[in-house]
Amino acid sequence: MTAATPRVSPVTLDRVSVSIGGRPILRDVDLAVRAGEMVTLLGPNGSGKSTLVRTVTGLLPHTRGEVRLFGTLLGEFAEWQRLGFVPQRSTATTGVPSTVREVVASGRVGRRRLFRPTSGEDRRAVEAALEVVGLAGRSSYGVSQLSGGQQQRVLIARALAGEPDLLVLDEPTAGVDLPNQQALADALASLKARGATILLVAHEIGPMMPLIDRSVVMRDGRVAYDGPPLSQEVASHTHHAHDHPDHLDHAGTHDHAPHVASPLDFERRRR
Ligand SMILES: Nc1ncnc2c1ncn2[C@@H]1O[C@H](COP(=O)(O)OP(=O)(O)OP(=O)(O)O)[C@@H](O)[C@H]1O
């Protein structure tokens, strides 16, 4: 950790647009995540949440605007060891025959010096990360022997092992049972207590709710709401453009995620 670093915003997006194949996906997105904050990114399927976190983590180029990490323009940013990323599970462990310890140790790559053997510090960070996610007793298991929720914890431990100042997670709770969600919440609480900043895409907030400082709701590639944390209840209300807020419908119209109604919608419809 670099606790003494001046508290610049770990993530800043200034009028950022992203197009894929000529199609606009993010439009004029402004977002600042402050140091030590935990921000959840909510919104319906296809609203651009994954595109936003892939842009922030340098996996996807932006077409317009400025993205800064810790105050440095993305193109000039070199301190990638300060950033941890937990991708959507389906893209990460499929067909990987590694043991739990190997996967978690791979999270130290950005911190290690080239051609040097693993240091005691590396080993301690790996042990601590395994402990935090409750998998210390399973470190020699093959990842494929674990349940989906446990595999997710392995990916989180990998990110924690790198001792990131900024952790970005893309839907870590999708399809994860409550005990695993609780383990994730505990891991994030300990990271947050160390002063780290967390940006999280999540449909299932569950036990993480008390940790959240702010919610940002995406809709059609734009920020539709940026403010105090939305309760899971509000976040899970289906929104139809002509509904009265008193008649919000609870049934989702998308495959795995609810629509998110934001207070801005309510404001707009009152006018
Ligand atoms: N590689 C790609 N090629 C073409 N279109 C893409 C690509 N990635 C994303 N898109 C499109 O961009 C839009 C936003 O997708 P994105 O995955 O960012 O949304 P999301 O809010 O994360 O959705 P979900 O909740 O389903 O993960 C969607 O219409 C999607 O089809």
Ligand as a Chemical Component Dictionary entry (heavy atoms), coordinates in Angstrom:
data_LIG
# 
_chem_comp.id                   LIG 
_chem_comp.type                 NON-POLYMER 
_chem_comp.pdbx_formal_charge   0 
_chem_comp.three_letter_code    LIG 
# 
loop_
_chem_comp_atom.comp_id 
_chem_comp_atom.atom_id 
_chem_comp_atom.alt_atom_id 
_chem_comp_atom.type_symbol 
_chem_comp_atom.charge 
_chem_comp_atom.model_Cartn_x 
_chem_comp_atom.model_Cartn_y 
_chem_comp_atom.model_Cartn_z 
_chem_comp_atom.pdbx_ordinal 
LIG N1  N1  N 0 -16.630 -6.515 -28.026 1  
LIG C1  C1  C 0 -17.825 -6.002 -28.343 2  
LIG N2  N2  N 0 -18.251 -5.976 -29.632 3  
LIG C2  C2  C 0 -19.443 -5.439 -29.948 4  
LIG N3  N3  N 0 -20.306 -4.923 -29.077 5  
LIG C3  C3  C 0 -19.951 -4.922 -27.776 6  
LIG C4  C4  C 0 -18.687 -5.470 -27.342 7  
LIG N4  N4  N 0 -18.611 -5.325 -25.995 8  
LIG C5  C5  C 0 -19.769 -4.735 -25.619 9  
LIG N5  N5  N 0 -20.548 -4.497 -26.688 10 
LIG C6  C6  C 0 -21.894 -3.879 -26.656 11 
LIG O1  O1  O 0 -21.814 -2.738 -25.820 12 
LIG C7  C7  C 0 -23.005 -2.585 -25.062 13 
LIG C8  C8  C 0 -22.629 -2.449 -23.615 14 
LIG O2  O2  O 0 -22.102 -3.702 -23.160 15 
LIG P1  P1  P 0 -21.518 -3.904 -21.703 16 
LIG O3  O3  O 0 -21.040 -5.311 -21.616 17 
LIG O4  O4  O 0 -20.576 -2.815 -21.397 18 
LIG O5  O5  O 0 -22.822 -3.712 -20.807 19 
LIG P2  P2  P 0 -23.092 -4.118 -19.304 20 
LIG O6  O6  O 0 -23.833 -2.980 -18.714 21 
LIG O7  O7  O 0 -21.821 -4.534 -18.657 22 
LIG O8  O8  O 0 -24.055 -5.358 -19.474 23 
LIG P3  P3  P 0 -24.159 -6.718 -18.612 24 
LIG O9  O9  O 0 -24.880 -6.349 -17.364 25 
LIG O10 O10 O 0 -24.955 -7.606 -19.486 26 
LIG O11 O11 O 0 -22.762 -7.228 -18.366 27 
LIG C9  C9  C 0 -23.873 -3.785 -25.369 28 
LIG O12 O12 O 0 -24.843 -3.395 -26.314 29 
LIG C10 C10 C 0 -22.923 -4.780 -25.981 30 
LIG O13 O13 O 0 -23.580 -5.562 -26.932 31 
# 
loop_
_chem_comp_bond.comp_id 
_chem_comp_bond.atom_id_1 
_chem_comp_bond.atom_id_2 
_chem_comp_bond.value_order 
_chem_comp_bond.pdbx_ordinal 
LIG N1  C1  SING 1  
LIG C1  N2  SING 2  
LIG C1  C4  DOUB 3  
LIG N2  C2  DOUB 4  
LIG C2  N3  SING 5  
LIG N3  C3  DOUB 6  
LIG C3  C4  SING 7  
LIG C3  N5  SING 8  
LIG C4  N4  SING 9  
LIG N4  C5  DOUB 10 
LIG C5  N5  SING 11 
LIG N5  C6  SING 12 
LIG C6  O1  SING 13 
LIG C6  C10 SING 14 
LIG O1  C7  SING 15 
LIG C7  C8  SING 16 
LIG C7  C9  SING 17 
LIG C8  O2  SING 18 
LIG O2  P1  SING 19 
LIG P1  O3  DOUB 20 
LIG P1  O4  SING 21 
LIG P1  O5  SING 22 
LIG O5  P2  SING 23 
LIG P2  O6  DOUB 24 
LIG P2  O7  SING 25 
LIG P2  O8  SING 26 
LIG O8  P3  SING 27 
LIG P3  O9  DOUB 28 
LIG P3  O10 SING 29 
LIG P3  O11 SING 30 
LIG C9  O12 SING 31 
LIG C9  C10 SING 32 
LIG C10 O13 SING 33 
# 
